[in-house]
Amino acid sequence: MHTTLVTVNVKTAHIGDFITATQLNHEASVQEPGNLRFDILQMANNPNQFILYEAYRNVDAAAAHKETAHYLTWRETVADWMASPREGVHYVGLFPET
């Protein structure tokens, strides 16, 4: 399993917009054939900070996600709403086994 934790810091004025755009990306992403999870988390004590937890069957499925229309639309839509560049960190998922 190929997982990525993406940290996103959003400008206060755009939190609602970011949530809406990210929900659309989430809804399409979980329909991708290689997707196992696509969770959106908002920090409880800092509502500007989000974590996107993405789990795909393998590296190829994760790469295919980056080619989808919904991801490309999301990336372009939210770019100016970020207080700093998003940061993705890759992990190898051990459990549950896929």
Order of alpha helices (4+ residues) and beta strands (2+ residues): beta-alpha-beta-beta-alpha-alpha-beta
